[in-house]
Amino acid sequence: MAETAGMTVDEAKTVQVEQVWVPDNLDSPNAKDFLDAVEVGRRVRMQTWGSDDLAYTPLEKLLEFSDPYERQIILVAKIDGEIVGTVDIALPLMDNMDLAEFTLDILPEYQRQGVGRQLLDAAEQLARAEGRTMILVDTNHPATSLTEIPEDQLIPGSGPGFVPVSSREVDFAQRAGYTLQHIEQFSSCILPLDTKLVADLQAEAEETNAGRYALHHWTDRCPAPWLEAVAELENAAGEVVHGEDEEEPAAGSPGMVFDVGVLRETEDAALAQGRRTVVTAVEHLASGRLVGLTTISVLAHRQDVVFQDDTLVLQEHRGNKLGLLIKVANMERLSEQFPDARVIYTWNAPENRYLLTVNKQLGFTTAGVTGLWQKELPDRGPKVTSSD
């Protein structure tokens, strides 16, 4: 059955879309819908990736609602009182005020039955009511679904990479009016790194940079003497040659201007959301300037799965294997501080050949791709009816 707004799963069962009440704590007697919605997300990720490494735990999801830079709303689809699908709606609060980001999850047994389209229509109406006109959604595709058949490759407007045309998610996004904008390559690496590999990579990087740079490390909060330097480095991100996207969005808003106060606020927000941050920065000794930075996020309530955040290296210092230097050092430090970490995940743009090469050296393997889709909403949405 095609996924169309207003459809029912069958003649006897009607889909009911409603907003989830977010409890103050997980022990609340009214927390059931919230817990069931989180479980839907876990089951969908099990279906897609074969594990729940990328799924929120209930506590992690609850902590997300304390983000001061983003308002979050959860809509659910119910059939006979059971939650069978969810859409998480993220509304930036500092900038990009025209934007809304959706994460749509439908239980496997209810896919292709109209539930997803009904939820998506409701989310679009809510976003429009909030004054948001640009919608972003993503689709996820494991490596086993990627083929070399050109006819099964949908290439984004940005160029490199593709998603499989034969994918149910791709078909759904296209029929809902979304356009594929960008591809991110999703990779994973088993931890800890092999001791000999670490020694070899460190020697390679140090031979190239020839003692002209020094490393600095911290966890969670930047040392006061480096605050202004880190703010300057973050603000120079537009000039950065190497950069990695992240699965778990960092506290803060894309495009914000960093200063000492903003940096401290983002650190506080990350800690409030149960996120630890392991950082390695690199200083150019001749100038005393920080010229590179890499961070890894650790969820305080699940430390076995960690996420590579941004890796930044200023353009004028490329060619010195600083990306390799700081990433090896930071992954080693991660394993020392968080010995339970068993796997690290990262997302990269396919055109970022340098960091893809570095990640391959470190032992990352491709797990799949994420397609980023965009839709611009009209000023006034169509009237929703109870039938096609």
Summary of the structure (lengths in Angstrom):
residues: 388
radius of gyration: 21.8
end to end distance: 12.5
largest distance: 74.1
contacts: 1238
relative contact order: 0.16
helix: 34%
strand: 32%
